[in-house]
Amino acid sequence: MDIQPFEIFVPDFALSRLQEKLSLTELPDELDCAEWSMGVPLSEMRRLISYWRDGFDWRKQEREINEMPQFRTAIQVDGFEELKIHFVHQKSGVVGAIPLLFCHGWPGSFLEVKKLLPLLGAGDGKGSVAFHIVAPSLPNYGFSEGTKKKGFGLKQYAETCHKLMQKLGYQQYVTQAGDWGFLITRIIGLLYPTHCKASHLNAPEGGPPSLLTHPLLALQHLLTPYTAHERAGLDQSISRRKHESAYETQQQTKPQTLAYALADSPSGLLAWIYEKLHDWVDEYPWTDDEILTWVSIYWHSTAGAAASLRIYYESVHSDPSGVHYDRALEYIPFVKYAVAHFPRDLPALPSSWAAALGNVVYQSRNPRGGHFAALEHPEVLARDLQAFLGRGGRAYGCVDGLDGYGGVGGR
């Protein structure tokens, strides 16, 4: 299958069926004064379900999404069926623009790249780096197809994204990612280090450096006290792991059981995702249209909302290739890394922990922000990418022949 232009179009009968299901929603009661302590409040669900059924204009959102240049193409993953992969591809007009793979996670989508497109594509040939931006819907997400075979883990997600970049003619590239994208691009760096030259990460995961594997970092870690911001972030991460990780355990262990509810009930899907959108940001002013557009992408997705859960299971179960979830958290050489820290992210790691991920040459610690960095603070990601990959940055010229300014880089 050649690379073909793509526009999202949800059939009318699917929209009518959604309205019918929403009209039949039966809501539970709730305890007095529970508010957000036990999950999404009943008043929030009533408002959003009513608006989704009677006021939300999917066609308007669809038109706005379709303003982004979108495509589909077939990618053959070793040992699996050929999958049609949907992606945004904004090419810069700057000669020498750097190819950048943007990789989303759960419960995000390709839509997260939207605010970055105007910030990264143009450049100015002088102080601002330009990028060709590729933002796929991961397999099992959005408008990409999903696999029907068990065993599609991090290695296969990485292979899909890498092969897409190769098919587009980008032999070398850089990445920006968080959440599952963090893990997938880490595995890309492990498996394809001659192609993936640099990675900018938000939502980093990991542990403290050990004396066995990182003696100098470990010594620095032991001798240098955490800053107040790092301590607060670490305490928050521990609390969240203890009190707010049940969703992850469910999706890692029995995703199929949860799948029946998410596939059949739009209100159930809304509650499952909206809780995370609310809890994982730093006072981001969500509009109802934004919330319902995010959830609608899951409801109308090609593989179905339930398919997006399977990465949790597959990533932590046995993988004959040896590319396990834990490997993505260990030191990965060759690739240059930049890490952005946000105080309301999950987790929020100390800088010394992030430094143990690999050749980390740039870190930014930002005063505001949560888990969805490209949505909440796209200007911060754009700033970091400029500082990391632009002139004077520690990863400048890492892509052979392309420096992002219209000239020739490489070193």
JOLINHU-V277210 format. One record per backbone hydrogen bond with DSSP energy under -1.0 kcal/mol. CO is the residue of the C=O (numbers start at 0). NH is the residue of the N-H. E is the energy in kcal/mol with one decimal. If there is no record, write none. Layout:
co:CO nh:NH e:E
co:CO nh:NH e:E
//
This chain:
co:3 nh:71 e:-2.4
co:10 nh:14 e:-1.6
co:11 nh:15 e:-2.5
co:12 nh:16 e:-2.3
co:13 nh:17 e:-2.0
co:14 nh:18 e:-2.2
co:15 nh:19 e:-2.2
co:16 nh:20 e:-2.4
co:17 nh:21 e:-2.7
co:18 nh:22 e:-2.0
co:21 nh:24 e:-1.4
co:30 nh:33 e:-1.6
co:33 nh:36 e:-2.2
co:40 nh:44 e:-1.9
co:41 nh:45 e:-2.6
co:42 nh:46 e:-2.0
co:43 nh:47 e:-2.4
co:44 nh:48 e:-2.8
co:45 nh:49 e:-2.2
co:46 nh:50 e:-2.3
co:47 nh:51 e:-2.8
co:48 nh:52 e:-2.2
co:49 nh:53 e:-2.6
co:50 nh:54 e:-2.4
co:50 nh:55 e:-3.5
co:56 nh:60 e:-1.8
co:57 nh:61 e:-3.2
co:58 nh:62 e:-2.2
co:59 nh:63 e:-2.0
co:60 nh:64 e:-2.7
co:61 nh:65 e:-2.3
co:63 nh:66 e:-1.1
co:64 nh:67 e:-1.9
co:68 nh:88 e:-2.6
co:69 nh:5 e:-2.4
co:70 nh:86 e:-2.4
co:71 nh:3 e:-2.7
co:72 nh:84 e:-3.7
co:74 nh:82 e:-2.6
co:76 nh:79 e:-2.6
co:82 nh:74 e:-2.9
co:83 nh:144 e:-2.9
co:84 nh:72 e:-1.8
co:85 nh:136 e:-2.9
co:86 nh:70 e:-2.6
co:87 nh:134 e:-2.5
co:89 nh:132 e:-2.7
co:93 nh:96 e:-1.7
co:95 nh:403 e:-2.8
co:97 nh:131 e:-1.8
co:98 nh:173 e:-2.4
co:99 nh:133 e:-2.8
co:100 nh:175 e:-2.4
co:102 nh:177 e:-1.0
co:108 nh:111 e:-1.8
co:109 nh:112 e:-2.0
co:110 nh:113 e:-1.8
co:112 nh:115 e:-1.2
co:112 nh:116 e:-1.3
co:115 nh:119 e:-1.5
co:116 nh:120 e:-1.6
co:119 nh:130 e:-2.2
co:127 nh:123 e:-1.4
co:129 nh:97 e:-2.4
co:131 nh:99 e:-3.4
co:132 nh:89 e:-2.3
co:133 nh:101 e:-3.2
co:134 nh:87 e:-2.2
co:137 nh:140 e:-2.1
co:140 nh:143 e:-2.2
co:141 nh:301 e:-2.5
co:144 nh:139 e:-1.5
co:150 nh:152 e:-1.4
co:152 nh:156 e:-2.1
co:153 nh:157 e:-2.6
co:154 nh:158 e:-2.4
co:155 nh:159 e:-2.4
co:156 nh:160 e:-2.1
co:157 nh:161 e:-2.6
co:158 nh:162 e:-2.8
co:159 nh:163 e:-1.9
co:160 nh:164 e:-2.1
co:161 nh:165 e:-2.3
co:162 nh:166 e:-2.5
co:163 nh:167 e:-1.8
co:164 nh:169 e:-2.6
co:165 nh:168 e:-1.6
co:168 nh:170 e:-1.1
co:172 nh:196 e:-2.6
co:173 nh:100 e:-2.9
co:174 nh:199 e:-2.7
co:175 nh:102 e:-2.1
co:176 nh:201 e:-2.3
co:177 nh:180 e:-1.8
co:178 nh:182 e:-1.3
co:179 nh:183 e:-2.9
co:180 nh:184 e:-2.8
co:181 nh:185 e:-1.6
co:182 nh:186 e:-2.0
co:183 nh:187 e:-2.2
co:184 nh:188 e:-2.2
co:185 nh:189 e:-1.6
co:186 nh:190 e:-2.8
co:187 nh:191 e:-3.0
co:191 nh:194 e:-1.6
co:191 nh:195 e:-2.8
co:194 nh:172 e:-2.5
co:196 nh:335 e:-1.5
co:197 nh:174 e:-1.9
co:198 nh:337 e:-2.3
co:199 nh:176 e:-1.9
co:200 nh:339 e:-2.9
co:209 nh:213 e:-2.9
co:213 nh:217 e:-3.3
co:214 nh:218 e:-2.3
co:215 nh:219 e:-2.4
co:216 nh:220 e:-2.8
co:217 nh:221 e:-2.3
co:218 nh:222 e:-2.1
co:219 nh:223 e:-2.0
co:226 nh:230 e:-2.6
co:227 nh:231 e:-2.3
co:228 nh:232 e:-2.3
co:229 nh:233 e:-2.5
co:230 nh:234 e:-2.6
co:231 nh:235 e:-2.3
co:232 nh:236 e:-2.2
co:233 nh:237 e:-2.3
co:234 nh:238 e:-2.2
co:235 nh:239 e:-2.6
co:236 nh:240 e:-2.4
co:237 nh:241 e:-1.7
co:238 nh:242 e:-2.7
co:239 nh:243 e:-2.9
co:244 nh:248 e:-1.8
co:245 nh:249 e:-2.5
co:246 nh:250 e:-2.4
co:247 nh:251 e:-2.0
co:248 nh:252 e:-1.6
co:249 nh:253 e:-2.2
co:253 nh:257 e:-1.2
co:254 nh:258 e:-1.7
co:257 nh:261 e:-1.8
co:258 nh:262 e:-2.6
co:259 nh:263 e:-1.3
co:260 nh:264 e:-2.4
co:264 nh:268 e:-2.3
co:265 nh:269 e:-2.5
co:266 nh:270 e:-2.4
co:267 nh:271 e:-2.3
co:268 nh:272 e:-2.2
co:269 nh:273 e:-3.2
co:270 nh:274 e:-1.8
co:272 nh:276 e:-2.1
co:273 nh:277 e:-2.5
co:274 nh:278 e:-2.5
co:275 nh:279 e:-2.4
co:279 nh:370 e:-3.3
co:283 nh:285 e:-1.9
co:286 nh:290 e:-2.3
co:287 nh:291 e:-2.6
co:288 nh:292 e:-2.0
co:289 nh:293 e:-2.4
co:290 nh:294 e:-2.3
co:291 nh:295 e:-2.4
co:292 nh:296 e:-1.9
co:293 nh:297 e:-1.0
co:294 nh:298 e:-2.5
co:295 nh:299 e:-3.0
co:303 nh:306 e:-1.1
co:304 nh:307 e:-1.0
co:305 nh:308 e:-1.6
co:306 nh:309 e:-1.1
co:308 nh:311 e:-1.6
co:309 nh:313 e:-2.9
co:310 nh:314 e:-1.9
co:312 nh:315 e:-1.0
co:314 nh:324 e:-1.8
co:318 nh:321 e:-2.4
co:321 nh:323 e:-1.2
co:323 nh:326 e:-1.0
co:325 nh:328 e:-1.2
co:326 nh:329 e:-1.1
co:332 nh:334 e:-2.2
co:335 nh:198 e:-2.6
co:336 nh:360 e:-2.5
co:336 nh:361 e:-1.1
co:337 nh:200 e:-2.8
co:338 nh:363 e:-2.4
co:340 nh:365 e:-2.4
co:341 nh:344 e:-1.7
co:349 nh:353 e:-1.8
co:350 nh:354 e:-2.0
co:352 nh:355 e:-1.2
co:353 nh:356 e:-1.9
co:356 nh:331 e:-2.1
co:357 nh:359 e:-2.1
co:358 nh:336 e:-2.5
co:361 nh:338 e:-2.2
co:363 nh:340 e:-3.0
co:368 nh:343 e:-2.6
co:370 nh:372 e:-1.2
co:371 nh:375 e:-3.0
co:372 nh:376 e:-2.7
co:376 nh:379 e:-1.0
co:376 nh:380 e:-1.4
co:377 nh:381 e:-2.5
co:378 nh:382 e:-2.2
co:379 nh:383 e:-2.7
co:380 nh:384 e:-2.6
co:381 nh:385 e:-2.0
co:382 nh:386 e:-2.5
co:383 nh:387 e:-2.7
co:384 nh:388 e:-2.5
co:385 nh:389 e:-2.1
co:387 nh:394 e:-2.2
co:389 nh:392 e:-2.7
co:392 nh:395 e:-1.5
co:394 nh:397 e:-1.7
co:398 nh:401 e:-2.0
co:403 nh:129 e:-2.2
co:408 nh:400 e:-1.4
//
